[in-house]
Amino acid sequence: MRDADGPPPPPPRPYPLTEEREACESYDPLRQPLFGDTHIHTALSFDARSQDTRALPPDAYRFARGEALAIQPYDAHGQGMRTVKLRRPLDFAALTDHAEMMGEVRICERTDLPGSQSDMCWSWRALKPLMFGVFATRNLIARQRWAFCGGDAQYCLDAARSVWGEVADAAEGAYDRSAACRFTSFVGYEWTASVENGTNLHRNVIFRNAQVPPLPPSWVETPSAADLWDHLERDCLDGVEGCDVLTIPHNSNLGSGLMFASAGARGLADIDRPVTEVEAQRRQRFEPIIEIMQHKGDSECLLGGDTSDEACGFEKLPYNSFAGVNRVQAQAVVDAGVNLTPRRREMVRQALKRGLAEEDRLGVNPLKYGIIASTDSHLATPGLVHEADAVGHGGAGIGAGMGVPAGLPDNPEFNPGGLAVVWAEENARDSIFAGLLRRETYGTSGPRPIVRFFGGWDYPEDLCGQEGFAAAGYAGGVPMGGDLPAAPEGAGAPRFAVWAQQDAGSPDSPGTPLQRIQVVKGWLADGELRENVYDVAGGDNDAVVDLNTCQESGEGHQELCSVWTDPDFDAGDRAFYYVRVLENPTCRWSQRLCVAAAVNCADPENVAPGYAPCCAEDHRPVIQERAWTSPIWYAPN
């Protein structure tokens, strides 16, 4: 009932409300796309700080909300501090500083704390870039703490507890609890598990609200993902009233295939360890989504076997673990007999297919992932993904004070990263977290197209020409991230309704037209895993980019839509379907800087210092930006 002296009460929310705040004025029961970044590091992370990142969490959140930030990357002109600003603010962000060495770095940076006068802390203060590897080897590889941490590591744990409080305070300070709902911040951190030769098992841990554990469990205390979940269950779900949490696997291309092995795996020897039904259920609970792309490459798919999809060549790194990042060290690892060649079992598409086989065996799919992307910025710059704004990565990449000549600001095989998109009723923690849990998400390689994807059994063929596309999509089936309902009596193949709108861009940079929409299908037939890619809207066109000027030309689409029926459907086969939206080609970040520097590869002797990668055989001058939706799954009745 409406109060005669006030506004009407807000509509009931279809998800639990776990915090006190004003209801958002912009509530939409059919949900709205919110663009964010769930993987960002600040000066609180040991690797970012070792590369001279100075911005702290409050600075990063102000940047995400649209304020300018002075950063100190190694930039394209060899300058020191420079100012950067997002072309468009983000809707939400989660800072994910490393839990590992959180306390150690605080002690070494603050000379008034116990342990700060140790030789190791003196070395850290004097030689940060060189000490990065020393600290990382002891904490991340050996999983040991320094003696300066004190008995039972109490000094370091106390310091980490203080830093963690600052992380939570910064998230609370940035969160817009007013009815305007301009920005949402989440408390989070990165669990940085690295085994053997830098095999990546990292997870970003995101908490639903301000109710969080007193200390984030790190890799030192939890030697597997299953151990991490045990701690989160004890210290959050059961230990703090109102606490809720999920974990997001770091992009899997540097995981040597171990990211998708049993959550109890502690090394490559466990890569084929069987998954149990209980573990599969826990993985679905804690890990509903995965990061398909970020600064260190794309993890969608890899050519080979039954994968003949040419678009799988997008932003691939030529190695399968962190051991490949430094070429000199990588050669030593290869000479020692370690295979760093990328493999298909590291890719998200292959994991989604394996999940079908595991579900057939267990009755539960442990690899039922929704999809997002993010940046993994170590410069405290969430959402800085525009190719024309590339300033590098920081962290373990090229950074300030590294003694490198002017030129490209990062390793040219890296990229600026991507964005996470959540369909949510309102820009508030409970609504966004609920969207993450139900996997109604998609990831982009940087741009902001709007993508809808629904699956059902009887969508009308002319749905694209009707008003109320979203309302019909929800009424007649499920959105991205959902399970197809049981087929009605006499139903044939499922139908999928997909609609994409070009990124509107910003006043100084219009968005790029769309080229095509594709549906990627994976299925299990007669015990064999298969896949196919279908063009369902748009297609080949005349779009090109002039590599000498980065000028784009050719036709494209502002909007694409299709109601598509699977022509190869078999009611007895488990399957998933996800959408990939491709834009017209544009200049990659590295080529834009090569053009700006007037690099002429026909005259290599006159190529400016630092720009030799522009002329390398493996340099990729063109990028075809894209979006990937979470899948929709089908199971036989």
C-alpha positions as CSV (number, residue, x, y, z in Angstrom):
1,M,0.0,0.0,0.0
2,R,1.3,3.5,-0.8
3,D,2.0,5.9,2.0
4,A,0.0,9.1,1.2
5,D,3.0,11.2,2.2
6,G,5.8,9.2,0.4
7,P,6.8,7.3,-2.7
8,P,5.4,3.9,-3.4
9,P,7.3,1.0,-1.7
10,P,9.9,-0.7,-3.8
11,P,8.9,-4.0,-5.5
12,P,9.8,-7.2,-3.8
13,R,13.2,-8.5,-4.8
14,P,13.6,-12.0,-6.2
15,Y,16.8,-12.5,-4.2
16,P,17.7,-12.3,-0.5
17,L,18.4,-8.9,0.9
18,T,21.5,-9.1,3.2
19,E,22.3,-5.5,3.8
20,E,20.6,-2.2,4.7
21,R,20.6,0.4,1.9
22,E,18.1,2.5,-0.1
23,A,16.3,0.8,-2.9
24,C,17.6,1.7,-6.3
25,E,15.5,4.1,-8.4
26,S,16.6,2.3,-11.5
27,Y,15.2,-1.1,-10.6
28,D,14.3,-3.2,-13.7
29,P,12.5,-6.6,-13.2
30,L,13.8,-7.6,-16.7
31,R,17.3,-6.8,-15.6
32,Q,19.9,-4.5,-17.0
33,P,23.6,-5.1,-18.1
34,L,26.1,-3.8,-15.6
35,F,29.7,-3.6,-16.7
36,G,32.5,-4.2,-14.2
37,D,35.9,-5.6,-13.4
38,T,36.5,-8.3,-10.8
39,H,40.3,-8.6,-11.0
40,I,42.3,-5.5,-10.0
41,H,45.5,-5.0,-8.0
42,T,46.7,-2.0,-6.1
43,A,49.9,-1.1,-4.2
44,L,48.7,-3.5,-1.5
45,S,49.7,-6.4,-3.8
46,F,53.4,-7.5,-3.5
47,D,54.0,-7.7,-7.2
48,A,52.3,-4.4,-8.0
49,R,54.2,-2.6,-5.2
50,S,57.5,-4.2,-6.4
51,Q,56.9,-2.5,-9.8
52,D,56.3,0.9,-8.1
53,T,52.5,1.0,-8.3
54,R,51.5,3.6,-5.7
55,A,47.7,3.8,-6.0
56,L,45.8,2.3,-3.1
57,P,42.2,0.9,-3.0
58,P,40.4,4.3,-2.5
59,D,42.3,5.6,-5.6
60,A,41.3,2.5,-7.7
61,Y,37.7,2.9,-6.7
62,R,37.7,6.6,-7.6
63,F,39.2,5.7,-11.0
64,A,36.5,3.1,-11.6
65,R,33.9,5.8,-10.8
66,G,35.3,8.1,-13.5
67,E,38.0,10.2,-11.8
68,A,41.5,10.7,-13.2
69,L,44.4,8.8,-11.6
70,A,48.1,9.5,-11.7
71,I,50.0,6.3,-12.2
72,Q,53.6,5.3,-12.7
73,P,53.8,2.7,-15.4
74,Y,56.6,2.5,-17.9
75,D,54.8,4.4,-20.6
76,A,55.2,4.7,-24.4
77,H,57.3,7.9,-24.1
78,G,59.6,6.9,-21.3
79,Q,57.9,9.5,-18.9
80,G,57.3,8.8,-15.3
81,M,53.9,9.7,-13.8
82,R,51.0,10.1,-16.2
83,T,47.3,10.7,-15.8
84,V,44.8,8.3,-17.0
85,K,41.0,8.3,-17.0
86,L,38.2,5.9,-18.1
87,R,36.2,6.9,-21.1
88,R,33.2,5.6,-19.3
89,P,32.8,4.8,-15.6
90,L,32.2,1.2,-14.5
91,D,29.0,0.1,-12.7
92,F,30.8,-2.2,-10.3
93,A,34.3,-3.4,-9.3
94,A,36.0,-5.8,-6.9
95,L,39.6,-5.1,-5.9
96,T,41.5,-8.4,-5.6
97,D,44.9,-7.7,-4.0
98,H,46.9,-10.8,-3.2
99,A,46.4,-12.3,0.2
100,E,49.9,-13.7,-0.1
101,M,52.5,-11.4,1.4
102,M,49.8,-8.9,2.4
103,G,51.3,-8.7,5.9
104,E,55.0,-9.1,4.8
105,V,54.8,-6.1,2.4
106,R,53.1,-4.0,5.1
107,I,55.8,-4.8,7.6
108,C,58.6,-4.0,5.1
109,E,57.0,-0.8,4.0
110,R,56.4,0.5,7.6
111,T,59.6,0.8,9.6
112,D,57.8,1.1,12.9
113,L,56.4,-2.4,12.8
114,P,58.0,-5.5,14.4
115,G,60.2,-7.3,11.8
116,S,60.7,-4.2,9.6
117,Q,64.4,-3.9,10.5
118,S,65.2,-7.3,9.2
119,D,67.7,-7.8,6.4
120,M,64.9,-9.0,4.1
121,C,62.8,-5.9,4.7
122,W,65.8,-3.7,4.2
123,S,66.5,-5.4,0.8
124,W,62.8,-5.0,-0.1
125,R,62.9,-1.2,0.6
126,A,66.1,-0.8,-1.4
127,L,65.6,-3.2,-4.3
128,K,61.9,-3.8,-4.8
129,P,62.0,-4.9,-8.5
130,L,64.8,-7.4,-7.8
131,M,63.1,-8.6,-4.6
132,F,59.9,-9.5,-6.4
133,G,61.3,-12.9,-7.5
134,V,62.8,-13.6,-4.1
135,F,59.6,-13.0,-2.1
136,A,57.5,-14.8,-4.7
137,T,59.7,-17.9,-4.7
138,R,59.6,-18.3,-0.9
139,N,55.9,-17.5,-0.4
140,L,54.2,-18.8,-3.6
141,I,56.5,-21.7,-4.6
142,A,57.9,-22.9,-1.2
143,R,54.8,-21.7,0.7
144,Q,57.0,-20.5,3.5
145,R,57.1,-17.3,5.5
146,W,60.2,-15.3,6.5
147,A,61.7,-15.3,10.0
148,F,60.8,-11.6,10.3
149,C,57.1,-12.7,10.5
150,G,57.8,-13.9,14.1
151,G,56.7,-17.0,16.0
152,D,53.8,-18.7,14.3
153,A,54.0,-15.8,11.7
154,Q,52.1,-13.7,14.1
155,Y,53.6,-10.4,13.0
156,C,52.7,-11.0,9.4
157,L,49.2,-12.2,10.2
158,D,48.6,-9.2,12.4
159,A,49.8,-6.8,9.7
160,A,47.7,-8.7,7.1
161,R,44.6,-8.3,9.3
162,S,45.2,-4.5,9.4
163,V,45.6,-4.4,5.6
164,W,42.4,-6.5,5.1
165,G,40.5,-4.0,7.2
166,E,41.6,-1.2,4.9
167,V,40.4,-3.3,1.9
168,A,37.0,-3.7,3.5
169,D,36.9,0.0,4.5
170,A,37.7,1.1,1.0
171,A,35.0,-1.0,-0.5
172,E,32.5,0.4,1.9
173,G,33.6,4.0,1.2
174,A,33.2,3.5,-2.5
175,Y,29.8,1.8,-2.4
176,D,26.9,4.1,-3.4
177,R,24.1,3.1,-0.9
178,S,21.8,6.0,-2.1
179,A,18.8,5.5,-4.4
180,A,21.0,6.7,-7.3
181,C,23.0,3.4,-7.2
182,R,25.8,4.8,-9.3
183,F,28.5,2.3,-8.3
184,T,28.8,-1.0,-6.4
185,S,32.0,-2.2,-4.8
186,F,32.7,-5.7,-3.4
187,V,35.2,-6.8,-0.8
188,G,37.5,-9.4,-2.4
189,Y,41.1,-10.7,-2.8
190,E,43.1,-13.1,-4.9
191,W,44.2,-16.5,-3.7
192,T,47.4,-17.0,-5.5
193,A,48.2,-20.7,-5.8
194,S,51.1,-21.5,-8.1
195,V,52.6,-25.0,-8.2
196,E,55.8,-26.4,-9.7
197,N,56.9,-24.3,-12.7
198,G,54.4,-21.5,-12.2
199,T,51.3,-23.5,-13.0
200,N,48.4,-21.2,-12.2
201,L,45.6,-22.2,-9.8
202,H,44.7,-18.6,-8.8
203,R,41.1,-17.8,-7.7
204,N,39.6,-14.4,-7.1
205,V,37.4,-14.5,-3.9
206,I,34.4,-12.2,-3.9
207,F,32.2,-11.6,-0.8
208,R,28.6,-10.7,-1.1
209,N,28.5,-7.9,1.4
210,A,30.4,-6.2,4.2
211,Q,30.2,-9.3,6.4
212,V,33.6,-10.9,5.8
213,P,36.1,-13.1,7.7
214,P,38.7,-11.3,9.9
215,L,41.5,-12.5,7.6
216,P,41.5,-13.9,4.1
217,P,42.9,-17.4,3.8
218,S,45.9,-17.4,1.6
219,W,47.8,-20.0,-0.4
220,V,50.2,-20.6,2.5
221,E,47.4,-21.9,4.7
222,T,45.3,-23.6,2.0
223,P,47.3,-25.9,-0.4
224,S,44.4,-26.6,-2.8
225,A,41.2,-25.1,-4.0
226,A,39.3,-27.6,-1.8
227,D,41.2,-26.4,1.2
228,L,40.3,-22.8,0.3
229,W,36.6,-23.7,0.2
230,D,37.0,-25.5,3.6
231,H,38.4,-22.3,5.1
232,L,35.7,-20.1,3.5
233,E,33.0,-22.4,4.7
234,R,34.4,-22.3,8.2
235,D,35.4,-18.6,8.4
236,C,32.6,-17.1,6.3
237,L,29.5,-19.2,5.7
238,D,29.6,-20.8,9.2
239,G,31.8,-18.3,11.0
240,V,30.3,-14.8,10.3
241,E,26.6,-14.1,10.3
242,G,25.4,-12.9,6.9
243,C,28.7,-13.8,5.1
244,D,28.4,-15.2,1.6
245,V,31.2,-15.8,-0.9
246,L,32.1,-17.2,-4.3
247,T,35.4,-17.9,-6.1
248,I,36.3,-17.2,-9.7
249,P,39.1,-19.1,-11.4
250,H,41.8,-16.9,-12.9
251,N,42.0,-17.3,-16.7
252,S,43.0,-20.9,-17.3
253,N,45.5,-20.7,-20.1
254,L,48.4,-20.6,-17.7
255,G,47.2,-23.5,-15.6
256,S,48.7,-26.4,-17.6
257,G,45.3,-28.1,-17.5
258,L,45.3,-28.3,-13.7
259,M,42.7,-25.6,-13.2
260,F,40.0,-28.1,-14.3
261,A,41.3,-31.1,-12.5
262,S,40.1,-32.1,-9.1
263,A,39.8,-29.2,-6.6
264,G,41.9,-31.3,-4.3
265,A,44.9,-31.3,-6.7
266,R,48.2,-30.0,-5.3
267,G,50.4,-30.5,-8.3
268,L,50.5,-31.9,-11.8
269,A,50.8,-35.4,-10.5
270,D,47.1,-35.0,-9.4
271,I,45.9,-33.9,-12.9
272,D,43.9,-37.1,-13.5
273,R,42.7,-37.5,-9.9
274,P,39.0,-38.5,-10.0
275,V,36.3,-36.0,-9.0
276,T,33.6,-37.2,-6.6
277,E,30.0,-36.3,-6.6
278,V,30.4,-34.3,-3.4
279,E,33.3,-32.4,-4.8
280,A,31.3,-31.6,-8.0
281,Q,28.4,-30.3,-5.9
282,R,30.8,-28.1,-3.9
283,R,32.4,-26.7,-7.0
284,Q,29.1,-25.7,-8.4
285,R,28.3,-24.0,-5.1
286,F,31.6,-22.1,-4.7
287,E,32.6,-21.6,-8.3
288,P,29.7,-20.7,-10.7
289,I,31.7,-18.6,-13.1
290,I,35.2,-18.4,-14.7
291,E,37.4,-15.6,-16.1
292,I,37.7,-16.4,-19.9
293,M,40.0,-13.5,-20.7
294,Q,42.2,-11.0,-19.0
295,H,45.5,-9.2,-19.5
296,K,47.5,-12.5,-19.8
297,G,45.5,-13.8,-22.7
298,D,42.3,-15.5,-23.9
299,S,41.3,-19.0,-22.6
300,E,38.2,-19.8,-24.7
301,C,39.5,-22.5,-27.1
302,L,42.6,-23.7,-28.9
303,L,42.9,-25.1,-32.4
304,G,43.4,-28.9,-32.7
305,G,41.4,-32.1,-32.5
306,D,37.8,-31.4,-33.2
307,T,38.4,-27.6,-32.8
308,S,38.7,-26.1,-36.3
309,D,37.2,-22.7,-35.2
310,E,39.6,-20.1,-36.7
311,A,38.4,-17.5,-34.1
312,C,40.1,-19.6,-31.5
313,G,43.4,-17.9,-32.5
314,F,42.4,-14.8,-30.6
315,E,44.9,-13.4,-28.1
316,K,46.8,-16.6,-27.4
317,L,49.9,-16.9,-25.3
318,P,52.6,-19.3,-26.6
319,Y,53.1,-21.1,-23.3
320,N,51.0,-22.8,-20.6
321,S,52.3,-21.5,-17.3
322,F,53.9,-18.5,-15.7
323,A,57.3,-20.2,-16.5
324,G,56.9,-19.0,-20.1
325,V,56.6,-15.2,-19.3
326,N,60.4,-14.6,-19.0
327,R,61.9,-16.0,-22.2
328,V,65.4,-16.7,-20.7
329,Q,64.0,-18.5,-17.8
330,A,61.4,-20.3,-20.0
331,Q,64.2,-21.8,-22.2
332,A,65.9,-23.1,-19.1
333,V,62.6,-24.8,-18.0
334,V,62.2,-26.3,-21.5
335,D,65.8,-27.5,-21.5
336,A,65.0,-29.3,-18.2
337,G,62.3,-31.3,-20.0
338,V,59.2,-29.3,-19.1
339,N,56.7,-28.9,-21.9
340,L,55.3,-25.3,-22.1
341,T,53.2,-25.9,-25.2
342,P,49.6,-24.7,-24.8
343,R,47.1,-27.6,-24.6
344,R,43.4,-27.8,-25.3
345,R,42.7,-29.1,-21.8
346,E,43.6,-25.7,-20.4
347,M,40.7,-24.0,-22.3
348,V,37.2,-23.2,-21.1
349,R,35.4,-24.7,-24.0
350,Q,37.2,-28.0,-23.5
351,A,36.4,-27.9,-19.7
352,L,32.7,-27.2,-20.5
353,K,32.7,-30.4,-22.7
354,R,34.5,-32.4,-20.0
355,G,31.8,-31.3,-17.6
356,L,29.2,-33.0,-19.8
357,A,31.1,-36.3,-19.5
358,E,31.5,-35.9,-15.7
359,E,27.8,-35.2,-15.3
360,D,27.1,-38.4,-17.3
361,R,29.3,-40.2,-14.8
362,L,28.4,-38.5,-11.5
363,G,25.0,-37.0,-12.1
364,V,26.5,-33.6,-11.3
365,N,28.5,-31.3,-13.6
366,P,31.6,-30.0,-11.7
367,L,32.7,-27.7,-14.6
368,K,29.4,-25.9,-15.1
369,Y,30.9,-22.4,-15.6
370,G,29.3,-19.1,-16.5
371,I,31.6,-16.7,-18.2
372,I,33.1,-13.3,-17.4
373,A,36.3,-11.4,-18.3
374,S,38.3,-8.8,-16.4
375,T,41.6,-6.9,-16.5
376,D,44.1,-8.2,-13.9
377,S,45.4,-4.7,-13.8
378,H,48.4,-4.2,-11.4
379,L,48.2,-0.4,-11.8
380,A,45.0,0.1,-9.8
381,T,43.1,1.0,-13.0
382,P,39.9,-1.1,-13.2
383,G,38.3,-1.1,-16.6
384,L,41.1,0.5,-18.5
385,V,40.6,-1.7,-21.5
386,H,40.3,0.6,-24.5
387,E,43.0,-0.4,-27.0
388,A,43.9,3.3,-27.5
389,D,44.5,3.7,-23.7
390,A,47.0,0.9,-23.2
391,V,49.5,1.8,-20.5
392,G,50.8,-1.7,-19.6
393,H,50.1,-4.1,-16.8
394,G,52.6,-3.6,-14.0
395,G,52.9,-6.4,-11.5
396,A,55.2,-9.1,-12.9
397,G,55.3,-7.5,-16.4
398,I,57.3,-4.4,-17.5
399,G,57.0,-1.7,-14.9
400,A,58.4,1.7,-13.9
401,G,62.1,1.8,-13.0
402,M,62.9,-1.4,-14.8
403,G,65.6,0.2,-16.9
404,V,64.0,-0.6,-20.3
405,P,64.1,1.9,-23.2
406,A,61.1,3.9,-24.3
407,G,58.7,2.0,-26.5
408,L,55.8,-0.3,-26.0
409,P,54.5,-0.2,-22.4
410,D,54.1,-3.9,-22.0
411,N,55.0,-7.3,-23.4
412,P,53.3,-7.2,-26.9
413,E,51.8,-10.6,-26.4
414,F,49.7,-9.2,-23.5
415,N,46.6,-7.1,-23.9
416,P,44.6,-4.5,-21.9
417,G,42.1,-7.1,-20.6
418,G,38.3,-7.5,-20.6
419,L,35.2,-6.7,-18.7
420,A,32.6,-8.6,-16.7
421,V,28.9,-8.1,-17.4
422,V,26.1,-9.1,-15.1
423,W,22.4,-8.9,-15.9
424,A,20.9,-7.6,-12.7
425,E,17.7,-5.9,-11.5
426,E,19.7,-3.0,-9.9
427,N,23.2,-1.8,-9.3
428,A,23.5,-3.2,-5.7
429,R,25.5,-5.9,-4.1
430,D,22.7,-8.4,-3.5
431,S,21.4,-8.1,-7.1
432,I,24.8,-8.4,-8.8
433,F,25.9,-11.3,-6.5
434,A,22.6,-13.1,-7.3
435,G,23.4,-12.6,-11.0
436,L,26.8,-14.1,-10.6
437,L,25.4,-17.1,-8.7
438,R,22.9,-17.9,-11.4
439,R,25.5,-17.3,-14.1
440,E,23.5,-14.7,-16.0
441,T,26.7,-13.1,-17.1
442,Y,29.0,-12.5,-20.1
443,G,32.5,-11.4,-20.7
444,T,33.9,-9.0,-23.3
445,S,37.4,-8.4,-24.6
446,G,37.0,-4.7,-23.7
447,P,34.1,-3.1,-25.5
448,R,30.6,-2.8,-24.2
449,P,28.1,-4.5,-26.6
450,I,24.8,-5.5,-25.0
451,V,24.0,-9.2,-25.5
452,R,20.8,-11.1,-24.6
453,F,20.6,-14.9,-25.0
454,F,17.6,-17.1,-24.1
455,G,16.9,-20.8,-24.7
456,G,13.5,-22.5,-24.8
457,W,11.3,-24.7,-27.0
458,D,8.8,-22.6,-28.7
459,Y,10.0,-19.0,-29.3
460,P,8.2,-17.6,-32.3
461,E,10.4,-17.3,-35.5
462,D,9.5,-13.6,-35.7
463,L,10.5,-12.7,-32.1
464,C,13.3,-10.4,-33.3
465,G,10.7,-8.2,-34.9
466,Q,8.5,-7.9,-31.8
467,E,8.6,-5.6,-28.9
468,G,9.3,-7.2,-25.5
469,F,12.2,-9.5,-26.6
470,A,13.5,-9.9,-23.1
471,A,10.0,-10.4,-21.5
472,A,9.3,-13.1,-24.1
473,G,12.7,-14.6,-23.5
474,Y,12.2,-15.0,-19.8
475,A,8.6,-16.2,-20.2
476,G,9.4,-18.8,-22.7
477,G,12.6,-20.3,-21.4
478,V,15.8,-19.4,-19.5
479,P,18.5,-16.8,-19.9
480,M,22.3,-17.3,-20.3
481,G,23.6,-19.4,-17.5
482,G,20.4,-21.5,-17.1
483,D,19.3,-25.0,-17.8
484,L,16.8,-25.7,-20.5
485,P,13.5,-26.8,-19.0
486,A,12.3,-30.3,-19.8
487,A,11.1,-30.6,-23.3
488,P,7.3,-30.5,-23.7
489,E,5.5,-33.4,-25.2
490,G,6.1,-33.6,-29.0
491,A,8.8,-30.9,-28.9
492,G,11.5,-31.0,-31.5
493,A,14.9,-29.2,-31.2
494,P,15.3,-26.3,-28.7
495,R,15.2,-22.8,-30.0
496,F,17.5,-20.0,-28.9
497,A,16.8,-16.3,-29.1
498,V,19.9,-14.0,-29.3
499,W,20.2,-10.3,-29.7
500,A,23.2,-8.1,-29.7
501,Q,23.6,-4.3,-29.9
502,Q,26.8,-2.5,-30.9
503,D,28.8,-0.8,-28.2
504,A,27.5,2.8,-28.2
505,G,31.0,4.0,-27.4
506,S,31.8,7.4,-25.9
507,P,31.7,10.9,-27.4
508,D,35.4,10.8,-28.3
509,S,35.4,7.1,-29.5
510,P,32.3,5.6,-31.2
511,G,31.8,1.9,-30.8
512,T,32.7,-0.6,-33.5
513,P,30.0,-2.2,-35.7
514,L,29.2,-5.9,-35.2
515,Q,30.2,-8.5,-37.8
516,R,28.4,-11.6,-36.7
517,I,26.7,-13.7,-33.9
518,Q,27.8,-17.3,-33.5
519,V,26.4,-20.1,-31.3
520,V,29.0,-22.5,-30.0
521,K,27.7,-25.9,-29.2
522,G,29.4,-28.7,-27.3
523,W,27.8,-32.1,-26.8
524,L,28.3,-35.7,-25.6
525,A,27.2,-38.4,-28.2
526,D,27.9,-42.1,-27.7
527,G,30.6,-41.3,-25.2
528,E,32.4,-38.9,-27.5
529,L,32.7,-35.1,-26.9
530,R,32.0,-33.0,-29.9
531,E,31.7,-29.3,-30.8
532,N,30.5,-27.1,-33.6
533,V,30.2,-23.3,-34.3
534,Y,27.2,-21.9,-36.2
535,D,26.9,-18.4,-37.7
536,V,23.3,-17.4,-36.8
537,A,23.3,-13.6,-37.7
538,G,25.5,-11.4,-39.8
539,G,28.6,-13.0,-41.4
540,D,31.6,-12.2,-43.6
541,N,31.7,-8.6,-44.7
542,D,34.1,-6.1,-46.3
543,A,35.3,-4.6,-43.1
544,V,39.0,-3.9,-43.0
545,V,41.5,-1.8,-41.2
546,D,44.5,0.1,-42.7
547,L,47.5,-0.9,-40.8
548,N,49.4,2.2,-41.8
549,T,46.8,4.6,-40.3
550,C,44.5,2.3,-38.2
551,Q,41.6,3.8,-40.2
552,E,38.6,1.4,-40.3
553,S,36.3,0.9,-43.3
554,G,33.6,-1.4,-44.5
555,E,30.1,-2.4,-43.5
556,G,28.9,-3.7,-40.2
557,H,25.8,-4.0,-38.0
558,Q,24.5,-1.7,-35.3
559,E,22.2,-4.6,-34.1
560,L,21.9,-8.3,-34.9
561,C,19.2,-10.7,-33.8
562,S,18.2,-14.3,-34.5
563,V,15.9,-17.1,-33.4
564,W,17.9,-20.2,-34.1
565,T,17.0,-23.9,-33.9
566,D,19.8,-26.5,-33.5
567,P,19.8,-28.4,-36.8
568,D,21.9,-31.2,-35.2
569,F,19.9,-31.8,-32.0
570,D,19.6,-35.3,-30.6
571,A,17.3,-35.5,-27.5
572,G,19.6,-38.2,-26.0
573,D,22.8,-36.1,-26.0
574,R,23.9,-33.8,-23.2
575,A,24.8,-30.4,-24.6
576,F,25.6,-26.7,-23.9
577,Y,25.3,-23.7,-26.1
578,Y,26.9,-20.3,-25.7
579,V,27.0,-17.2,-27.9
580,R,30.0,-15.4,-29.3
581,V,29.6,-11.9,-30.7
582,L,32.3,-10.6,-33.0
583,E,32.9,-7.0,-34.0
584,N,34.6,-5.8,-37.1
585,P,38.4,-5.8,-37.0
586,T,40.3,-2.8,-35.6
587,C,43.9,-2.0,-34.7
588,R,45.3,-3.7,-31.7
589,W,46.8,-1.6,-28.9
590,S,50.4,-2.4,-30.0
591,Q,49.8,-1.5,-33.6
592,R,48.3,1.8,-32.6
593,L,51.5,2.7,-30.7
594,C,53.6,1.4,-33.6
595,V,51.7,3.7,-36.0
596,A,51.9,6.7,-33.6
597,A,55.7,6.2,-33.4
598,A,55.9,6.1,-37.3
599,V,57.6,2.7,-37.3
600,N,58.6,1.6,-40.7
601,C,59.4,-2.1,-40.7
602,A,60.9,-1.8,-44.2
603,D,63.8,0.2,-42.7
604,P,64.6,-1.8,-39.5
605,E,67.8,0.2,-38.8
606,N,65.7,3.3,-38.1
607,V,63.1,1.6,-35.9
608,A,63.2,3.5,-32.6
609,P,64.5,1.7,-29.5
610,G,61.7,-0.3,-27.8
611,Y,59.6,-0.6,-31.0
612,A,61.3,-3.7,-32.5
613,P,58.3,-5.9,-31.5
614,C,56.2,-3.9,-34.0
615,C,58.2,-5.7,-36.8
616,A,58.4,-9.2,-35.2
617,E,57.0,-12.1,-37.1
618,D,54.6,-13.0,-34.3
619,H,53.3,-9.4,-33.7
620,R,49.5,-9.3,-34.0
621,P,48.5,-5.9,-35.5
622,V,44.7,-6.5,-35.7
623,I,42.2,-7.5,-33.1
624,Q,38.6,-8.6,-33.5
625,E,37.0,-7.7,-30.2
626,R,34.2,-10.0,-29.0
627,A,31.8,-11.0,-26.2
628,W,31.1,-14.5,-24.9
629,T,27.9,-15.4,-23.0
630,S,27.5,-17.9,-20.3
631,P,26.2,-21.2,-21.7
632,I,22.7,-22.7,-21.6
633,W,22.7,-26.4,-20.8
634,Y,20.5,-29.2,-22.0
635,A,20.2,-32.6,-20.3
636,P,18.0,-35.5,-21.6
637,N,14.7,-35.9,-19.9
